[in-house]
């Protein structure tokens, strides 16, 4: 029984040691999103959008990512996001857009205020900063 406990403990420690953590992932950069517009906005980032439209945007996740006026949010972007030539898709929605349109209409008619489609090279060129000014 003593050997069985030792074996279970040893195997558990080995499995926990092999689990990747945040420190094991290679950070590509920290994206700073700045809202310099005159109203609050919501941002939604994704790397796997196949069609450039709002139909894949999750409303609950979007509403959790509010960016008030003159505020900055930092997103950690990891290297593995770009391993398959993926791009960063960053949708921006003004508060007024969400107030004036039902969510179903936003998705069906592909309504958003700004869409950034960025490669890793473009992010590096932009110095990892996106400033939304309302236009």
Kinemage of the C-alpha trace (Angstrom):
@kinemage 1
@onewidth
@group {chain A} dominant
@subgroup {mainchain}
@vectorlist {calphas} color= white
{ca unk a 1} P 0.000 0.000 0.000
{ca unk a 2} L 2.888 2.321 0.813
{ca unk a 3} L 4.328 1.816 -2.674
{ca unk a 4} L 0.941 2.491 -4.275
{ca unk a 5} L 0.635 5.833 -2.446
{ca unk a 6} L 4.164 6.737 -3.498
{ca unk a 7} L 3.406 5.821 -7.121
{ca unk a 8} L 0.194 7.893 -7.163
{ca unk a 9} L 1.980 10.853 -5.594
{ca unk a 10} L 4.862 10.579 -8.072
{ca unk a 11} L 2.529 10.364 -11.088
{ca unk a 12} L 0.423 13.307 -9.866
{ca unk a 13} L 3.500 15.459 -9.395
{ca unk a 14} L 4.713 14.519 -12.856
{ca unk a 15} L 1.411 15.460 -14.463
{ca unk a 16} L 1.244 18.796 -12.648
{ca unk a 17} L 4.805 19.575 -13.644
{ca unk a 18} L 3.966 18.979 -17.307
{ca unk a 19} L 0.868 21.204 -17.372
{ca unk a 20} L 1.621 24.408 -19.264
{ca unk a 21} L 1.065 27.612 -17.372
{ca unk a 22} L 0.890 31.213 -18.447
{ca unk a 23} L 4.648 31.508 -17.919
{ca unk a 24} L 5.244 28.705 -20.437
{ca unk a 25} L 3.437 30.542 -23.239
{ca unk a 26} L 5.452 32.993 -25.290
{ca unk a 27} L 4.054 36.500 -25.039
{ca unk a 28} L 4.002 38.203 -28.431
{ca unk a 29} L 3.098 41.570 -26.928
{ca unk a 30} L 0.676 43.621 -24.889
{ca unk a 31} L -1.923 45.410 -26.968
{ca unk a 32} L -3.079 48.756 -25.590
{ca unk a 33} L -6.590 49.756 -26.687
{ca unk a 34} L -7.377 53.420 -26.044
{ca unk a 35} L -10.835 54.976 -26.234
{ca unk a 36} L -10.373 58.601 -27.255
{ca unk a 37} L -13.926 58.952 -28.587
{ca unk a 38} L -16.687 60.893 -26.873
{ca unk a 39} L -18.635 57.863 -25.605
{ca unk a 40} L -18.033 54.519 -23.962
{ca unk a 41} L -17.244 51.628 -26.283
{ca unk a 42} L -17.080 47.863 -26.108
{ca unk a 43} L -14.355 45.798 -27.738
{ca unk a 44} L -14.351 42.174 -28.822
{ca unk a 45} L -11.159 40.433 -29.873
{ca unk a 46} L -10.970 37.140 -31.702
{ca unk a 47} L -8.360 35.243 -33.692
{ca unk a 48} L -10.492 32.685 -35.437
{ca unk a 49} L -13.136 34.682 -37.271
{ca unk a 50} L -13.667 33.083 -40.655
{ca unk a 51} L -16.058 35.692 -41.966
{ca unk a 52} L -15.533 39.337 -41.210
{ca unk a 53} L -18.915 39.883 -39.627
{ca unk a 54} L -20.562 40.396 -36.287
{ca unk a 55} L -22.494 37.128 -36.278
{ca unk a 56} L -19.799 35.387 -34.229
{ca unk a 57} L -19.587 38.077 -31.558
{ca unk a 58} L -20.762 36.857 -28.154
{ca unk a 59} L -22.903 39.545 -26.505
{ca unk a 60} L -22.146 38.503 -22.918
{ca unk a 61} L -18.405 38.592 -23.523
{ca unk a 62} L -18.716 41.894 -25.401
{ca unk a 63} L -20.573 43.569 -22.530
{ca unk a 64} L -17.842 42.453 -20.126
{ca unk a 65} L -15.240 44.328 -22.184
{ca unk a 66} L -16.320 47.930 -21.712
{ca unk a 67} L -13.885 50.749 -22.313
{ca unk a 68} L -14.935 54.098 -20.902
{ca unk a 69} L -13.955 57.440 -22.439
{ca unk a 70} L -10.247 58.301 -22.122
{ca unk a 71} L -9.422 54.884 -20.725
{ca unk a 72} L -6.923 52.230 -21.822
{ca unk a 73} L -7.167 48.430 -21.663
{ca unk a 74} L -4.251 46.045 -22.003
{ca unk a 75} L -4.609 42.678 -23.732
{ca unk a 76} L -1.907 40.043 -23.548
{ca unk a 77} L -1.415 38.470 -26.966
{ca unk a 78} L 0.507 35.207 -27.175
{ca unk a 79} L 2.642 33.907 -30.015
{ca unk a 80} L 0.492 30.802 -30.510
{ca unk a 81} L -2.360 33.045 -31.695
{ca unk a 82} L -0.401 33.681 -34.895
{ca unk a 83} L 0.999 30.191 -35.538
{ca unk a 84} L -1.530 29.387 -38.255
{ca unk a 85} L -1.309 32.794 -39.956
{ca unk a 86} L -4.261 33.913 -37.881
{ca unk a 87} L -5.064 37.583 -37.550
{ca unk a 88} L -6.403 39.583 -34.655
{ca unk a 89} L -9.966 40.729 -35.311
{ca unk a 90} L -10.915 43.613 -33.037
{ca unk a 91} L -14.548 44.744 -33.207
{ca unk a 92} L -15.478 48.082 -31.627
{ca unk a 93} L -19.065 48.982 -30.713
{ca unk a 94} L -20.187 52.365 -29.423
{ca unk a 95} L -22.629 52.451 -26.547
{ca unk a 96} L -25.089 54.288 -28.806
{ca unk a 97} L -24.941 51.495 -31.395
{ca unk a 98} L -25.866 48.903 -28.790
{ca unk a 99} L -28.613 51.180 -27.435
{ca unk a 100} L -30.154 51.920 -30.848
{ca unk a 101} L -30.166 48.444 -32.403
{ca unk a 102} L -31.400 45.090 -31.123
{ca unk a 103} L -28.617 42.504 -30.914
{ca unk a 104} L -30.244 40.289 -33.543
{ca unk a 105} L -30.202 43.194 -36.008
{ca unk a 106} L -26.544 43.919 -35.242
{ca unk a 107} L -25.629 40.332 -36.046
{ca unk a 108} L -27.881 39.917 -39.095
{ca unk a 109} L -26.878 43.218 -40.698
{ca unk a 110} L -23.236 43.015 -39.650
{ca unk a 111} L -23.313 46.280 -37.708
{ca unk a 112} L -20.208 47.460 -35.854
{ca unk a 113} L -18.506 50.811 -35.505
{ca unk a 114} L -14.952 49.767 -36.317
{ca unk a 115} L -13.168 46.557 -37.225
{ca unk a 116} L -9.406 46.188 -37.050
{ca unk a 117} L -7.877 43.174 -38.790
{ca unk a 118} L -4.246 42.965 -37.729
{ca unk a 119} L -1.335 40.626 -38.348
{ca unk a 120} L 1.559 40.231 -35.941
{ca unk a 121} L 3.738 42.404 -38.207
{ca unk a 122} L 1.096 45.128 -38.267
{ca unk a 123} L 0.847 45.061 -34.478
{ca unk a 124} L 4.616 45.448 -34.246
{ca unk a 125} L 4.521 48.348 -36.719
{ca unk a 126} L 1.741 50.013 -34.693
{ca unk a 127} L 3.835 49.586 -31.534
{ca unk a 128} L 1.011 47.452 -30.071
{ca unk a 129} L -1.369 50.399 -29.766
{ca unk a 130} L -4.867 50.887 -31.131
{ca unk a 131} L -6.540 54.243 -30.535
{ca unk a 132} L -10.252 54.412 -31.269
{ca unk a 133} L -11.286 58.018 -31.868
{ca unk a 134} L -14.910 57.462 -32.875
{ca unk a 135} L -14.302 57.429 -36.641
